[in-house]
Amino acid sequence: MKVKLLMLSLMSVFAILVSACSNGVNEQEGKEGKIVLSPKSGDTKGKVLFDSAHGQTAGSADWVINGGFSDFADALTEANYEVTDLGYNQQLDYKKMKNYQLVVIPEANNPLKTSEQDAIEQYVKSGGSVLMISDHYNADRNFNRFDSSEVMNGYRRGAFDNPTKGMNAEEQSSEKMKDVEGRDFLSEVFGLRYRYNALGNIKVDDLADKKDSFGITDGVNAVSMHAGSTLAITDPNKAKGIAFVPTLSKDDAWSHAVDQGIYNGGGKEEGPYIAISKVSKGKGAFIGDSSMIEDKSPKYKREDNGETKKTYDGFKEEDNKKMVMQIVEWLNKKDDSEDLTEMNTQLDDKTQLLDFEEPSNSSEPEREPWGTAKQGYKWYDPSTYAEGSYGNKATSEKENDSSSSTDTQQSTSSNNESKGEFEMPSTVQKQEKFQITVHVDESKLENQSFQLSIKNNDGQEVGMFNGQAPGISDEVQPRIKNGTTDWYFKTKIANEADNNVKVEVLSGGRVIANTQLEVQ
């Protein structure tokens, strides 16, 4: 059986292993050990860089392209974008960013340095686009006193003039806090600011029309929020909302909100849940909740205590995927308009802010951090991170060793191929996402289509495709090149699976290729 090993080399500080069970796309090693996911067709529509260096895996978060954002990464490669991971312990700088059409900054928990803010500003004004995804206030996942909304905005609530307020000497002098200063960054550059509100479970269906959203909301009926925030429009010439929460009552506030949670009663007065910005030659888009993007396939352990994370399939809810992908399409389109006044659109009103929302007037409703870290854990020192977490050196070395072992196992398995050609791991665990790529001769296909079946020897189906219950996959029409098919399936193995299961390709109700798979 032909098997493809998916592995990355070590970076100077950390290496990320990408296994077949983490993301179902063509993966290759990039410069500096970064993950690079190739577009499905081979024709690149654009290049996307994901920031993973600012605490995106802190606490229960797993916002990386081989983990809890893998469905989003898959969707991008299926739309023919090349997707690259920035890599741990890196910084955002203009020389790196300028090689990409879009930079995605998921819910960051570690502050952006002034040099990084300057790089983002230069990148956008030179024609690049950014997508920033934040969360509700009081989401300090790594106990460093910074919430993602504070990181994006550029300053800590109640610590505008001193971002190290309340930190001990070791934290203050750490590399993570060097070159960090308070600045009203997002408002100055993009004309908006994340509010420090905290809303609960909200169906968001008040959307700008197709024309006024530049096509982003076309065909979108609603998107979801599960504890998130809205944004304030501070400069309507630069920024506007395209999705707004409904009118809200106090019961719609997130249950753990540290202040009133809802600032202006919901509606457009609360500010947009999703907003866009036009700045010189570039663009920006901003979302107030990571739940809208996440999937339920976290890769890493919690860095503070090593516990298993649990994430959810928000990307599949409502029209979340459609909205996000249409945001990406808009961001990828070049437009030399200086701002929204040149783009034939209805401008928003400024969002009416409360007095404490002014950066210099802001204060902390409660003393930070909100929680207590496990003894010995230091958010700024990866040597204290639990094994299995992103950034932990032992995790990197262990993954690298296990990859070499897997290479031997898979090479052995390649001799057991019966019909056709499969690319997949030789051994998988139950309930773990992985990929099977199928290549069979075109002449074996009925109606140019086939399905995949994974079953026990007694015939019980145990393959779970596209998040569905165990059963045969949907019928697909594979790509055909030089008379051979090329199609991949993302799947999991159900708990009731035997230790060895059959993998069969079906076309017209008959088996045209099969092999065995070991299940642990």
Phi, psi and omega in degrees: 000127178285130183229139179256124178271128180252109186209149178243150177280166181286137166278173181299329180251322189208147175237143178250126174269133174250115179257166182295341182271004183256328182199130189266057178223173179287116185247144179212164180278132176255183178297147178063020176080010181291156174278135175234122179254121186277149176296149186299317185276345185091349178259111187278120176281327180186167181244131185241131177251127177258126174284126176231016189254008185234046175076027180290349177244017180290146178058230181272359180285154178208049191274066179231159189285348174251017179223240187288355172246020184291327178295322176296316178299318178300315181299323179294316180292327176294332176271010175073033169262144170272133186241129182232140176267133182297323180100152182290148175061030175257174174231152174280119174223158189298323182298325176284313188294327186295345178275002183234147177279334183218136173243123179259125177245093178290168181326097182271140178247348176254140189294151173278134176287159179300326178295326178286320175301316179297322180294318178298315179299315179297317181299313182291315181294342177270359176118359178278168179234149177233146171239115180251133183237118183248204182203185179290163173289155185071041176241042180284093190281339183239018172062034181254007176079001176253124167271163181298322179297326177290320178299312181295316182295325178109003180205154176276140175297125180078006181217040184300319183272349184211087183295346179265010182307129177084354181275150175282173185299323181293318176296314183300324183267003182290159179300325181298333183258358177292137178065027176256123180225154177284129180206140176281059193300306187296321179291317181296319186270315189250353176078025177207174182205136174293132176279156181265032175277174182211103183259155184273225181272109189232134168270121185255106184230010173268095188245146171298149181288170185305314182294316185284346177253010181059034177088355185295323184268006182302121178078003179264126179263322182196157172230167186246155173227135175230084185069092182213191180227171172246181180241155173257132173275114181258340176219096183297342177288338180255323191231151176208155179271149175234353176213130185231146177286158176285179172298135187238155172251173180299337179288347180272357176289149175300140187296339181253017178299139184266349170233211183291346175080311178250129189262323185230024175078014181083194182067192180297334180294335178286346184093158185288146171284323176233133181222159177233162182216144176240117184231109180052234182277352186249184184219165173216154172223147190219130182236141186266017180198129177286342180301332182292340186252334192289158170233177187262042179231060178297146181260325192253160173278162175298134183285337183277327184222000176077007180284157179288138179272157173229120177240176191229162185274056180294330183297336182268351183284153176043226176249034184302310182300314182299315180298312183297316182292328177284333170296314180300317180299318179295316180298330183279350179272128181286143179206120184271006177301140183289323180200188185291338181295340180261009189244017173052057179221156176289124180276146177281163167276158172296144176283131179285118185262152172281158185303320184285356179276345174293129187311315183285343180262354188291155178214159178275123178295329177223156180293137179258158356286163185284332182239181179241126181284156174300142183304131179099340180283130176233119186301334185264001185232099183297344178292345178263359182287148180291149177298140182096354180265161178288124181106345180280128184296318181298324178299315180300313182294320180295317179297320180295317179296316181293331177294320178297321178295317179298324179302315179296316180297317184290325178297322177295318182295334183296340179280351185262007182297134181259305178223152177065198184218124181242140171245114183190165175291154178280336181223134177227164175256153178297142177067018179250128183292135174210178185236140170239121174258133186244133173231118173225162182293135182304327184294342181276350186279141169260126179058026176057032181217162174205171177229164177242138179232135173235120187213159173289169180296336178275004176096355180291125180288130182232004177274133181246108186255135176055038177074010181270171175294162181307136180169176178289145181295164171297155178286136181233156173251100189289156170294144181233126179227126181053039175081006181236139180285162177209104180210142179242151178236133171265131186208171170225163177254130182291160182297333183277009181290148172285176179289336174231129182235158178268137173247119186231139171261125183248137174218122183065027178085359179243154181280124180247351175198147180204159176200182180246153178223131178273135181242130179264000000 
